[in-house]
Amino acid sequence: MRTYGCQMNVHDSERLSGLLEDAGYQRAAEDATPDVVVFNTCAVRENADNRLYGNLGHLRPVKDSHPGMQIAVGGCLAQKDRGEIVRRAPWVDIVFGTHNIGSLPTLLERSRVQREAQVEIQESLETFPSTLPTRRESAYAAWVSISVGCNNTCTFCIVPALRGKEKDRRPGDVLAEIRALVAEGAIEVTLLGQNVNAYGSEFGDREAFSKLLRACGEIEGLERVRFTSPHPRDFTDDVIAAMAETPNVMPQLHMPLQSGSSRVLKAMRRSYRQERFLGIVDKVRAAMPDAAITTDIIVGFPGETEEDFAETLHVVREARFAQAYTFQYSKRPGTPAATMEGQLPKEVVQERYERLVELQNAISWEENKKLVGREVEVLVAEGEGRKDGDRRRMSGRAPDNRLVHFGVDDEALASLRPGDTAAVEVTYAAPHHLVADSGVRRVRRTRAGDAWAVRNGREPQAPGVLLGMPKVGAPAPEPAAAAGGCCDA
């Protein structure tokens, strides 16, 4: 399973994994060639096509030498390109869209029996994804989808055309899923939606999202609640109050800015202006002084002038984001912005992008330095620190979602598991992470750590069937500054 794009795609891949596991598929061994390879694609940026077709090209000789191997392509790019994928890569067996991920096992079987490619794209949601089987990739933290689709018409964004109109789950269904996850050991959930704070519009409750946050606060055993991504247009005072007054809602907010220029925001069809955005930031900081605020920013939107870009830099300086996921404008066929006048030369966009990244890195570093000497409780994570083994460290997330690498002695190394928490003192700050090398002050073993241990065979468990995630191809990793959300809500 190779996943590109946003958290919604990651969660969809968990559903696809669960579907295939439920159909009897098993994880391929690391040194084995898989029988089935699934690409769950993104279509937000221009290089998405190149990444997919490059990987498909790498896989063709593997398939040629392994008769019976099947390749499936799903997700946003599949919804957009449809039959074009099979035309350009005729060795692909299945193409399915964003609205019918539940069809994958059937399509695999049909293609196998009929010995021909199956292309099935639905125009509207077939089954709400949360009703499908799931193979969660984490034992201690979980994604929970509260809505799918988007009702906005941002001129740069193709997601509404591919994901459809917003559809909301009923609050009782969302809360029932969260309770079930907590019963299985999860202590952190992230509520997902293309525009989470518009939640409730389908059933006519403008305060549904703030009520949902408060209801999460009443779930025993749920320690951390996050959400992504809200739209500034719909960010209301009741949501800020719910965040501040609900203890397990974390002091963290990811809210896409896109541009600091009100003129550009109008051209983007973003229904807020600079003053409105900064006003929300001020209210959040007044209610939660230690909140870490992150954002998405697009550089080089058609018609952006140097004066417009200066307004973006102004907002970055005023808002003092903990991080900003910065993107160079990517022309997407089918969006209004793709045919706008004033498309900027690559060298102009690149130069502005580099200035923005330099400024934001400096601010991130300054903000992180303020935390040196402070004690934070880290939820120990799996795979967050690539050099942990070499440096005798473990890694995890602070309540404000900052990444913390912390030193461990033999006792802590033996007792801490992903899902447990460690109280540590920050000793060093870098722009994109914190370091705590003065030793672990306290360890708290949790139900989530127990769940991780059971899943990984550290304690007795019933035998199970797991779907594998074989690595296919070698796409270059995106820069750290451009690793943000998918739909740029």
N, C-alpha and C positions, 0 to 999 in steps of 0.2 A: 504494500500500500504506500504510494508516494503522494503526499499531500502538499499542495501549494496554497498560499493565500492566508486568509484570515482565520479567526477562531471559529467562525461558523463552519468553515470547511474542515477544520480539525475535528469539530464535533460530528459533522456529517461522516467523516472517515471512521469515527468510533461506531456510528450506526452501521456503516457498510461492513466493518469488521464483525460486528455482532450478527448481522444478517448471514454472512458467509459462515461464521462459526456455527450458527443455528442450523445451517444447511449441511453441516458435516465437514467443512473445510478445516484444515489444521495448519498450524504455523510451519513454514518451510524452515529447515535447518539452515544455519548461517552459511554453510558450505555447499548447499544444495541449490539447484535451479528450480524456482517455483513453477507450479503448474498454472497459476493465475497471477497476473500482475494488474493492479488497478491504479490508475492515475486519477486523482481527484483534483481538478484544475481550477485555476483562477483566471479571470479575464480583465482585471482592473488595469494592469499596466501593459505597455506595448510588448515587453519582452516575454510575456506569458506564452505567446504562440511559439516563439523561438525555443523556449525552454522545453515545451512539450514535444515539439517535433524533433528537437535534438535528442531527447531521451528516447523517443520512439525509434529514431534511426539507430541509436546504440543498441537497442533491444532486438532489432530485426535479425542479425546473425545468430543471436542466442535462440530466438524462436525457430529459425531455420534448422538449427542443429538439435532442437528438442520438439519433435512432432507432438502435437496435442496441447502445447502451451497456448493459453488464451490471454489476450491483452484487452482490458476494458478501459475506456476513457469516460469519465463523468465530470460533473461540476459545471461551473459557469462557462468555461470555454467550450465545453461540449454543447451546452444549451445554445451558445451563440453560433458555433460553426457547423453543428449538426453533421450532415452528410459530407461536408468538406473534409472532415478528419479521415474518413475511410477513403476518399478520393486521393488525398495526399499521402496517406499511409495505409495502403490496402491490406497490410498484415494485421491491422487492428480488427478484433472480433466483435466488440460491443461498444456502442456509444449510447450513453444515457444522460439525461439532463438533471437539473436541480429539483424538479418536481416529482421525479419517480425513482428515487434511489432505492426504494423497496423492491423494484423490479430486477435488481442485478442478478440474484441467483437464478431466476427464471430465464433471463436473457442469456446467461452463461450456458444453461442446459439446452436452450433452443438452438444456440449457435453450434453447440457441440453435435447435436443430433442432425441439424439441417446442413452443417458444414458450410455455412455462409455467415457473413457479418450481419449483426442485428443492430439497427439504429432506431431507438425509441425515445422520442422527445415529447413530453407533455407540455401543454400551454398553461396549465394551472396545477396547483398542488393536489397530488393524488392521495397521499396519507401524511398527516402531520408527523414529521420525523421522530418526535418523542414517543410515538407509539411503537416504534420499531425496536427490535433487540439491539443491545449495545454491548460493545466490548470496550469498557473504559480503559484508557491508557494509564490512568493514575488510580491508586488505591485510596489516596488521601485528599485529592482535590478533583472537582468535577465541573464540567460545563452543564448548564441547564438552559435550554432554549425557552424563552417566554413568548417569542414571536418570530415570524419569518416574513421576508418581503419588506418593501419600503414604499411609502406613498409620496416621497419627495421627488423633485424633478431637477436635481442639480445637473447643470449642463455638461459637467465633466464626467459624470458617473453613468456607467452602463448597468450597474447592479439592479435597479428596479426593473429593467427590461428582461433580466435573466432570472431574478428571484420572484418577480411578481409583486402584486399589491400586498400590503401588510395584512397578516392574519395573526390574531392573538389567541393564545391558549387561555383557558379559564383559570383563574387564580387557584381554585381548588386542585386542579390537575398539576399545576406547577408545584404547589406546596406538597402534594402527595409524592411527587417524584423526589423532591428534596428530602423529605422524611425517610423515604426508602433508601436514598443514598447515605444518609447519616446512619441509618440502621446497619448498612454494610460497612461502615467505618470511615466514610468521608467526613472531614471536619471543615472543609472549605468548598464553597460553590461560587461560580461566576455566572451571573444571569446574562444571557446572550440575546441580542436582537440587532437588526440593522439600525434600529432607532429605538433603544430600550425605553426611553422616557416618553415615547408616544404610546406606550402600552396602555391598553384600555380604550383606545379610540374606536375599535371595532364594536365594543359592547357599551360604549357611551359613558365611561367613567373617567373623567379627566384626572382624578387623583389615584387611579388604580396602581400606578407604579410606586408611589410613596406608601400606599397601603400594603403593597406586596413586600417592600423592604421592612416595614414594621412587623409584618407577620413572620418574616424570616427570623426576626429577633426573638420570637417566642418558641422557636424550635430548639428543644433541649439537645445539646451535643453539637450544634452547629456553631463553630467558633469564628469563622471568617466568611463574610459575604462581599463579593465584588460585582461589578456590572460593566458592560461595554456593549456599544458605544452610545452615549446620549447625543442628541442634537441640541445646540444652544437655543434654537427656536422654542423647544418644548421644555426647557429646563426651568421649573417653577419653584417657588419658595417652599412649597410643601415637601418637595424632594430633598432640598437642602436640610430642612428641619428633620426629616426622617433619617437622613444620613447621620446628622449630629447627635440625635437622641436614641439611636438604636445601637447598643454597644458592639454587636458583632458585625455591623457594617463598617468596613475598613476606611480609614482616613485617606482615601485615594480616589482620584477622579481622572478619567481619560475623556477629554472633551475636544473634538476636532475644531480647530480654528480655520484651517485651509488658507485664509489670507487675512492680513490685518488691514487691508484697504477696503473701505466700504464700497468704493466704486467697483472693485473687482468682485467683492462678495455679491453685489447686485448682478453682475454679469454671470456669476456662477449660479444664480438663483438660490443663494443662501439667504433665508429670510431673517437675518439679524445683521447688525452692523457692529463696527468696532466697539462702540460705547456699550452696547448690550453685552457683548462677550466679556469685556473687562468688568462690567457690573456684576456678572455672575461670579467671576473669579473673586472679586472683593467680598461678595456675600458668603461664598464658600470659606474663604480665609477667616472671615469674622466668626463664623460658626465653628470652624475646625482649624485653628491656627497652624497645626502641624500637618495639614493635609498636603500630600504630594499630588500636584496637578500635572498631567501630561497631555500632549496634543498631537494632531497631525497637521502638517503644513505642505501646501503645494507651491512650488516655485516655478515661475515662467508661464502662468496661465495666459492664453492669448490676449494681447493688448496690455499686459502688465507693463507699466512704465517704471523708471527708476524711482519716481516719487511714490508709486504704489508699493514697490518693494520696501522703501524706507518706512512706510506705515507698518508693514509686517515686522520689520526689525524693532520698531517702536513697541508693538504689542508684546513681542518676545521679552524685551527689557522690562516692561511694566508687569507682565504676568509672572515672570521668573519661573518658568516651567521646570519641573524636575527633569523631564526629558521631552524632546520633540521628535517625532518620527517624520522625517523630511523627505519629500519626493519631488523629483523634477516632473513637470507636467507631461503626461503621456497621452497622446492623441488616440482616442478609441473610436473607430468607425461606428457610426450609428448614434453618436452623441452630438448634441448641438454644438459643443465647443470644437469638435473636429473640423467644422467648416467655417468657424469664425475668422474674421480678418485679424491680422496682427499676430500670427503665429511667429514665435520668437526664434532667432537663431540659436543653435545648440550651444555655441560658445558663450552667449549672453546668459542663458539659463544656468550653465555650468558655473560661471563666475559668481552669480548671485547665490546659487546653492552652496558653494564653498564658503561664502561669507556668512550665510545663515548658520551652517553647521559649526563654523568657528565660534560665532557668538553664543549659540546654544550650549556648546561644549563648555565654554568658559562659565556660563551661568550654572549649568549642572554641577560643575566642579565646586563653584562657590557655595551652592546650596548644600551639597554633600559634605563639605568641610564643616558646616555648622553642626553636623551630627557627631563629629569626633568627640569621644569622651562620654557619649550617651549610651545607656544600656538599651538594647532592643531585643525583642523576643523573635527569634527566627524560626519559621516553619521549615524544617529540613526538607530539602527537595532532592529529587533524583535527576542527575544529568545536567545540573545547572552550572557546575564548575568543571571545565574540561581539564584543568591542571591540578585539580584537588589532590589526586594521588601523589603527584610529584612534590607538592608543597605541604603535604600532611594537613589538608584542610577538608572541610565539608562546606556546603553552600545551601542557601535557602532564601526565603523572602521575609522581609520585615513586614509589619502590618501595613505600612504605606506602599508596599510592593517593591521597595528598593531591593536589589540583589546584594546579598551579604555573603562574603567568603570568610569563614572563621577557622582559626587554628584549633586542632584537637589533640589531646594527649591520648595515651593508650586506653584509659578508662572511658573517656567520652567516645572514642572511636568504637569501642566494643559495645557501648550501650545505646548510642544514637542510631535511629533508623529513619529513613524518609517517612514523614508524617509525624514524627516527634518534634518537640520544640526545644530550643536551646537559648538561654539568656546569655548574651555576650555584650562586651563593651567595644564600641567602634574605635579603632586605633588609627585608621588611615582612610582617606577618601580619594577616589578617582572619579572622573566624570560619569562613568556608567556603572559603578559598583562601589561598595564599601568593604573594608577589610577589618576583621576583629581578631587580632593575634595575641590577645592577652590571656587567653584561656576561657573555657566555658564556665560560667558562674553557676548555672543551674540547668539541669536536664529534666524535662517532663515527658515521660513516656505516655503515649496516647493510644486510644482505640485505633486511630489512623495508622500509627506505627505497627500495631498488632496486625491490622489488615494487610499492610505492605509485607510484613514478615510471612504471613500465611500465603499470600500470592506468590512470593518468591521462594517458597519452599524452606523457609527458616523454621517453620513449625509444621506439625502434621496437618495435612489437608486432603480433601477428597480429590481424586484424579479428575482432571478437566481437559477440555479441548480448547486450544488457543490458536487464533489466527495469526500468522506471521506477518512481519513487515519487512520483506526483503528489500535490500537496497539495489536500485537499478540506475545505471548511469552515474554521472558525477557532475551535477550542475553546480556552478560556482555559488557559494553562499552570498546572500545580499549583504551590503554594508550595514554595520550596526545602526547607522543613522536612518536607514530606510527599511526597518523591520516592523513597521506599524501595522495597523488594521487594514482590512481588505477594502471595505466599501467607502472608507473615508467619510463616514457619516458626519 
